[in-house]
Amino acid sequence: MKKKINSIAGITLIEILIGVVISTVMMAAMYTSYNVVNSTYSQVTDTARISQTGRGVVGMIIRDIRMAGYKYFNDNIQTDITEHIPILITQKDTSNPCDKIEIVYGDIKYDRSATPITYGFERIKITYECILSTIPDKEEPLSGGGYKTIGNSKGIKTVHKSKVKWDAVNKKWADPDTDGDNETYPSEPIVEYIEDLIFVPIGPNGQPYDPPPSSTVNPDQLYSIKVVDVLLTVRSKKRFFRTAKERVKKALINDSRKIAKTDKFLRDTVVVSAHARNLGFQ
């Protein structure tokens, strides 16, 4: 005997729609929770990455500053007062987006292929300087196509480093591309998204040298630098905060170089004192 139609079990259209609505609400809640967790995780990793980047570069600079003025015993390379200044700092100006530091020290190189092994003294110069970044700024299109660089649009810099050696025969710093030494190199980028790089030389009594000494400005202070305060400010690549408001990053000594911008970017400032332990023994 056939069953009656109204006795067959099933669900109605209204019940299906209610199920769909409940599923949608649950999925929306799960997506929102995931989005919040993912956003928080991204912020934490971005903060750690920026901090690690800044500290890594500053650590590299500190190691080189500690070498400034070092010489091996019996080093017979003639010192040129204008070219072999142990620590030469050039402050920010129209040609330098950040402070520039040149560090000179003595080194020794062994020829292990000779019998017996021979060696020779060398003079090395390390340079850290900033160059305006050439990364395209997708928020600043050009009328003719392409984009402005974030260096020109937002003043973001790239820190470059170079290593050259002294040519004792020709009395000049050799070109690292043609000096035949695989340990020297021309100016190369080491870190992007830099807001500022500041160097402040400190004298034996704790007083800052402002302006920094050079061969023409207070040359008597060149070999009395005991500490160099280093400040590096790194900016996040992407917007970090939900709201834009003025956030201030202080500078060293010169308040005109403090960073006070109203936007959503994260900035991390690393300040470290590097001891020039080899100066004063010249």
TORKOLMAR-421042 format. One record per residue (C-alpha): residue number from 1; residue in one letter; x, y, z. Coordinates in steps of 0.2 Angstrom, whole numbers, plus 5000, padded with zeros to 4 digits. Example, Ala and Ser with C-alpha at 12.3 -4.5 7.8 and 13.67 -1.06 7.14 Angstrom:
residues 2
   num   residuo      X      Y      Z
     1         a   5062   4978   5039
     2         s   5068   4995   5036
end
This chain:
residues 282
   num   residuo      X      Y      Z
     1         m   5000   5000   5000
     2         k   5007   5017   4995
     3         k   5012   5029   5009
     4         k   5003   5046   5009
     5         i   5013   5061   5003
     6         n   5010   5071   5019
     7         s   5018   5057   5029
     8         i   5035   5057   5020
     9         a   5049   5065   5032
    10         g   5059   5080   5026
    11         i   5063   5098   5028
    12         t   5055   5114   5022
    13         l   5062   5128   5012
    14         i   5061   5139   5027
    15         e   5071   5127   5037
    16         i   5084   5127   5024
    17         l   5085   5146   5023
    18         i   5087   5146   5042
    19         g   5101   5134   5041
    20         v   5110   5144   5028
    21         v   5108   5160   5038
    22         i   5115   5152   5054
    23         s   5130   5145   5043
    24         t   5133   5162   5036
    25         v   5133   5170   5053
    26         m   5145   5157   5059
    27         m   5157   5158   5045
    28         a   5157   5177   5046
    29         a   5161   5176   5065
    30         m   5175   5164   5061
    31         y   5182   5175   5047
    32         t   5182   5190   5058
    33         s   5191   5181   5072
    34         y   5204   5174   5059
    35         n   5206   5192   5052
    36         v   5209   5199   5069
    37         v   5221   5185   5074
    38         n   5230   5187   5057
    39         s   5231   5206   5059
    40         t   5238   5205   5076
    41         y   5251   5192   5071
    42         s   5256   5202   5056
    43         q   5259   5217   5067
    44         v   5269   5207   5079
    45         t   5280   5200   5066
    46         d   5282   5217   5057
    47         t   5287   5225   5073
    48         a   5300   5212   5076
    49         r   5306   5213   5059
    50         i   5309   5232   5059
    51         s   5317   5231   5076
    52         q   5328   5216   5071
    53         t   5333   5226   5055
    54         g   5338   5242   5064
    55         r   5348   5233   5077
    56         g   5357   5222   5064
    57         v   5363   5237   5055
    58         v   5368   5247   5070
    59         g   5377   5232   5077
    60         m   5387   5231   5060
    61         i   5391   5250   5062
    62         i   5397   5248   5080
    63         r   5409   5234   5075
    64         d   5417   5245   5062
    65         i   5418   5260   5074
    66         r   5427   5250   5087
    67         m   5440   5246   5073
    68         a   5443   5265   5069
    69         g   5461   5270   5071
    70         y   5468   5252   5074
    71         k   5485   5249   5068
    72         y   5496   5233   5068
    73         f   5513   5234   5077
    74         n   5526   5239   5064
    75         d   5513   5246   5052
    76         n   5524   5257   5040
    77         i   5510   5264   5029
    78         q   5512   5283   5029
    79         t   5497   5292   5037
    80         d   5489   5305   5027
    81         i   5480   5318   5039
    82         t   5467   5322   5026
    83         e   5463   5304   5020
    84         h   5467   5293   5035
    85         i   5456   5302   5048
    86         p   5450   5287   5059
    87         i   5432   5294   5061
    88         l   5426   5307   5049
    89         i   5407   5312   5051
    90         t   5398   5323   5038
    91         q   5382   5330   5044
    92         k   5366   5330   5034
    93         d   5365   5343   5021
    94         t   5358   5346   5004
    95         s   5370   5332   4997
    96         n   5368   5320   5011
    97         p   5350   5315   5016
    98         c   5357   5308   5032
    99         d   5374   5309   5042
   100         k   5389   5300   5034
   101         i   5403   5292   5043
   102         e   5420   5286   5036
   103         i   5430   5274   5047
   104         v   5448   5271   5044
   105         y   5459   5257   5052
   106         g   5474   5246   5048
   107         d   5473   5228   5043
   108         i   5485   5214   5038
   109         k   5484   5202   5023
   110         y   5494   5186   5022
   111         d   5499   5177   5006
   112         r   5498   5159   5011
   113         s   5503   5153   4994
   114         a   5521   5159   4997
   115         t   5534   5149   5006
   116         p   5537   5155   5019
   117         i   5520   5164   5021
   118         t   5522   5183   5018
   119         y   5511   5197   5024
   120         g   5508   5215   5021
   121         f   5500   5230   5030
   122         e   5484   5238   5023
   123         r   5474   5253   5027
   124         i   5455   5251   5025
   125         k   5441   5263   5024
   126         i   5423   5259   5028
   127         t   5409   5271   5023
   128         y   5391   5272   5028
   129         e   5379   5284   5020
   130         c   5361   5287   5015
   131         i   5354   5288   4997
   132         l   5336   5292   4993
   133         s   5327   5276   4990
   134         t   5322   5272   4972
   135         i   5308   5260   4976
   136         p   5292   5265   4967
   137         d   5278   5274   4977
   138         k   5262   5266   4971
   139         e   5252   5281   4979
   140         e   5261   5294   4968
   141         p   5259   5290   4949
   142         l   5267   5301   4937
   143         s   5257   5310   4923
   144         g   5268   5302   4910
   145         g   5267   5284   4917
   146         g   5276   5275   4931
   147         y   5278   5281   4949
   148         k   5288   5293   4959
   149         t   5301   5285   4971
   150         i   5297   5284   4989
   151         g   5314   5294   4991
   152         n   5307   5309   4982
   153         s   5289   5308   4988
   154         k   5292   5303   5006
   155         g   5310   5306   5009
   156         i   5314   5287   5013
   157         k   5332   5282   5012
   158         t   5343   5267   5009
   159         v   5359   5265   5019
   160         h   5374   5260   5008
   161         k   5391   5253   5014
   162         s   5407   5253   5005
   163         k   5424   5245   5009
   164         v   5440   5252   5000
   165         k   5459   5250   5003
   166         w   5473   5262   5002
   167         d   5484   5262   4987
   168         a   5501   5266   4995
   169         v   5510   5268   4978
   170         n   5498   5281   4970
   171         k   5493   5289   4987
   172         k   5474   5287   4985
   173         w   5460   5275   4989
   174         a   5459   5261   4976
   175         d   5444   5258   4966
   176         p   5436   5242   4973
   177         d   5431   5236   4956
   178         t   5449   5236   4949
   179         d   5460   5233   4965
   180         g   5460   5214   4963
   181         d   5454   5212   4981
   182         n   5439   5201   4983
   183         e   5436   5208   5001
   184         t   5433   5226   4995
   185         y   5417   5232   4987
   186         p   5409   5248   4981
   187         s   5394   5257   4988
   188         e   5381   5244   4990
   189         p   5363   5245   4998
   190         i   5362   5236   5015
   191         v   5345   5241   5022
   192         e   5329   5250   5015
   193         y   5315   5261   5022
   194         i   5327   5272   5033
   195         e   5320   5288   5040
   196         d   5336   5295   5047
   197         l   5354   5290   5052
   198         i   5363   5301   5065
   199         f   5381   5301   5071
   200         v   5387   5311   5086
   201         p   5405   5311   5091
   202         i   5408   5312   5110
   203         g   5424   5319   5118
   204         p   5434   5312   5133
   205         n   5424   5322   5145
   206         g   5407   5317   5138
   207         q   5404   5333   5128
   208         p   5397   5331   5110
   209         y   5408   5338   5096
   210         d   5396   5349   5086
   211         p   5401   5351   5072
   212         p   5411   5335   5071
   213         p   5430   5338   5069
   214         s   5438   5336   5052
   215         s   5455   5341   5044
   216         t   5449   5359   5043
   217         v   5437   5360   5058
   218         n   5444   5357   5075
   219         p   5457   5345   5069
   220         d   5464   5344   5087
   221         q   5449   5334   5091
   222         l   5451   5320   5078
   223         y   5460   5308   5089
   224         s   5451   5312   5105
   225         i   5434   5305   5100
   226         k   5430   5292   5113
   227         v   5412   5287   5109
   228         v   5400   5289   5094
   229         d   5382   5289   5098
   230         v   5372   5281   5083
   231         l   5354   5284   5080
   232         l   5345   5274   5066
   233         t   5326   5276   5063
   234         v   5318   5262   5052
   235         r   5300   5264   5045
   236         s   5288   5250   5041
   237         k   5285   5246   5023
   238         k   5266   5245   5025
   239         r   5254   5255   5035
   240         f   5254   5248   5053
   241         f   5241   5258   5064
   242         r   5222   5259   5061
   243         t   5222   5277   5063
   244         a   5233   5291   5058
   245         k   5240   5303   5071
   246         e   5256   5312   5075
   247         r   5269   5301   5082
   248         v   5286   5308   5087
   249         k   5303   5301   5086
   250         k   5317   5311   5095
   251         a   5334   5315   5087
   252         l   5351   5317   5095
   253         i   5356   5334   5101
   254         n   5347   5343   5086
   255         d   5329   5344   5089
   256         s   5326   5350   5071
   257         r   5329   5332   5066
   258         k   5316   5324   5076
   259         i   5303   5315   5066
   260         a   5285   5320   5069
   261         k   5273   5314   5055
   262         t   5255   5311   5055
   263         d   5252   5294   5046
   264         k   5249   5276   5050
   265         f   5267   5269   5048
   266         l   5277   5262   5062
   267         r   5294   5269   5066
   268         d   5307   5261   5077
   269         t   5322   5270   5083
   270         v   5338   5262   5089
   271         v   5351   5272   5099
   272         v   5367   5265   5104
   273         s   5384   5271   5110
   274         a   5399   5264   5101
   275         h   5416   5266   5110
   276         a   5431   5271   5098
   277         r   5443   5261   5109
   278         n   5458   5263   5097
   279         l   5459   5282   5097
   280         g   5470   5291   5108
   281         f   5485   5279   5105
   282         q   5491   5287   5089
end
